[in-house]
Amino acid sequence: VCHPSGVSFSPDNSTMYISDSSLKTLSLYSYDIGIGRSGELIKSISMGSLLTADSDTATPAGLATDENGHIWMGVAGGQSGKVIEVNPESEEVISEIEMPEADIVDIAFGGDSLDLLYVLTKTSLYQISEIGIVGVKVPDFELVIYD
């Protein structure tokens, strides 16, 4: 990982997802929540394989996971930004939400039921409702410093 731009976890916390803005990839690593450590690289998915348009300028920016185990990734750059829903198993884009700004910084599920999607850009915060998806709560972590 060169420049991580997002981190998220599978619903069962056994896989850690990391987006990289320099490599323009989405990487999946095994993860042990009991000790808080990532393990082996499972696979790496290039932005070019996910996107046909703007794949050369598209940069991943933020990650969130939904209850179906799909990854929601902000995509900055190009003519406009977007949020894509990716099935990590099939490596297919399930849906896209076009955004009015190209400079997406991060995304997150929120609200009492985690049924709202928030998209942060350099100048705005967008709330997207009624998407029919519920996000996964990010697990609480204990900071462990290894020497």
C-alpha positions as CSV (number, residue, x, y, z in Angstrom):
1,V,0.0,0.0,0.0
2,C,1.4,3.4,-1.1
3,H,-1.2,6.0,-0.2
4,P,-4.2,4.5,1.6
5,S,-7.3,6.5,0.9
6,G,-9.9,4.3,2.6
7,V,-10.3,1.4,4.9
8,S,-13.3,-0.9,5.6
9,F,-14.0,-4.4,6.9
10,S,-16.2,-7.3,5.8
11,P,-19.4,-7.8,7.8
12,D,-17.7,-10.7,9.7
13,N,-14.5,-8.6,10.2
14,S,-12.4,-11.4,8.6
15,T,-11.3,-9.2,5.6
16,M,-9.9,-5.7,5.6
17,Y,-10.4,-3.6,2.5
18,I,-7.9,-0.8,1.6
19,S,-8.1,1.6,-1.3
20,D,-4.9,3.2,-2.6
21,S,-5.0,6.5,-4.4
22,S,-1.5,6.1,-5.9
23,L,-1.8,2.5,-7.1
24,K,-5.5,3.1,-7.9
25,T,-6.4,-0.3,-6.4
26,L,-8.8,-1.9,-4.0
27,S,-6.9,-4.5,-2.0
28,L,-8.4,-7.2,0.2
29,Y,-6.4,-8.6,3.1
30,S,-7.2,-11.3,5.6
31,Y,-7.8,-9.8,9.0
32,D,-7.8,-11.1,12.6
33,I,-9.9,-8.8,14.7
34,G,-8.9,-10.6,17.9
35,I,-5.3,-9.3,17.6
36,G,-6.0,-6.4,15.3
37,R,-3.6,-7.4,12.6
38,S,-4.0,-7.8,8.8
39,G,-2.6,-10.9,7.2
40,E,-2.0,-12.0,3.6
41,L,-3.1,-10.1,0.5
42,I,-6.1,-12.0,-0.8
43,K,-6.4,-10.0,-4.1
44,S,-6.0,-6.5,-5.5
45,I,-8.6,-5.0,-7.9
46,S,-7.5,-2.2,-10.3
47,M,-9.7,0.8,-10.9
48,G,-9.3,0.1,-14.6
49,S,-11.0,-3.2,-14.2
50,L,-13.9,-1.7,-12.3
51,L,-14.5,1.4,-14.4
52,T,-14.6,1.9,-18.2
53,A,-14.9,5.7,-18.3
54,D,-12.3,7.9,-16.7
55,S,-10.3,4.9,-15.5
56,D,-7.1,6.7,-16.1
57,T,-8.0,9.7,-13.9
58,A,-10.3,7.9,-11.4
59,T,-8.9,7.8,-7.9
60,P,-10.4,5.8,-5.0
61,A,-11.4,8.1,-2.1
62,G,-13.0,6.5,0.9
63,L,-14.6,3.1,1.6
64,A,-17.6,1.7,3.5
65,T,-19.2,-1.8,3.6
66,D,-22.9,-2.6,3.5
67,E,-24.8,-5.5,5.1
68,N,-24.6,-7.5,1.9
69,G,-20.8,-7.4,2.1
70,H,-20.5,-5.0,-0.8
71,I,-17.9,-2.3,-0.8
72,W,-18.9,1.3,-1.4
73,M,-16.1,3.4,-2.8
74,G,-15.8,7.1,-3.5
75,V,-14.2,7.8,-6.9
76,A,-12.6,11.2,-7.3
77,G,-11.4,12.7,-10.6
78,G,-12.7,12.7,-14.1
79,Q,-15.5,15.0,-15.2
80,S,-17.5,14.3,-12.0
81,G,-17.1,12.2,-8.9
82,K,-19.1,9.1,-8.1
83,V,-19.7,6.4,-5.5
84,I,-19.6,2.9,-6.8
85,E,-21.0,-0.3,-5.1
86,V,-18.6,-3.2,-5.7
87,N,-19.1,-6.9,-5.1
88,P,-15.7,-8.0,-3.9
89,E,-16.2,-11.6,-4.8
90,S,-17.2,-11.1,-8.4
91,E,-15.2,-7.8,-8.8
92,E,-18.2,-6.2,-10.5
93,V,-19.7,-2.8,-10.0
94,I,-23.3,-3.3,-8.9
95,S,-24.4,0.4,-8.9
96,E,-23.1,3.9,-9.3
97,I,-24.2,7.2,-7.9
98,E,-23.0,10.3,-9.8
99,M,-22.0,13.2,-7.7
100,P,-22.0,16.9,-8.7
101,E,-18.4,17.4,-7.6
102,A,-15.3,15.5,-8.7
103,D,-13.2,16.0,-5.6
104,I,-14.6,13.3,-3.3
105,V,-12.6,12.9,-0.1
106,D,-14.4,10.2,1.9
107,I,-17.7,8.3,2.3
108,A,-19.4,6.7,5.3
109,F,-22.7,5.1,6.3
110,G,-24.5,7.0,9.1
111,G,-27.8,7.7,10.8
112,D,-29.4,5.7,13.6
113,S,-30.0,2.7,11.3
114,L,-26.9,3.2,9.1
115,D,-29.2,3.7,6.1
116,L,-27.8,7.1,5.1
117,L,-24.7,7.4,2.9
118,Y,-22.5,10.5,3.5
119,V,-20.2,11.7,0.8
120,L,-17.5,14.3,1.8
121,T,-15.9,16.4,-0.9
122,K,-13.4,19.2,-0.5
123,T,-16.2,21.8,-0.2
124,S,-19.4,19.9,0.7
125,L,-21.0,17.1,2.6
126,Y,-23.8,15.2,0.9
127,Q,-26.4,13.0,2.5
128,I,-27.9,10.3,0.3
129,S,-31.1,8.7,1.6
130,E,-33.5,6.0,0.4
131,I,-30.8,3.9,-1.3
132,G,-32.2,0.7,0.2
133,I,-28.9,-0.3,1.7
134,V,-27.8,-0.5,5.4
135,G,-24.1,0.0,6.2
136,V,-22.1,-2.2,8.6
137,K,-21.0,-0.7,11.9
138,V,-17.3,-0.2,12.1
139,P,-16.0,-2.3,15.0
140,D,-14.4,-0.6,18.0
141,F,-10.7,-0.9,18.2
142,E,-8.1,-0.8,20.9
143,L,-4.9,1.0,19.9
144,V,-2.0,-1.4,20.0
145,I,1.5,-0.1,19.4
146,Y,4.1,-2.7,18.3
147,D,7.8,-2.0,18.8
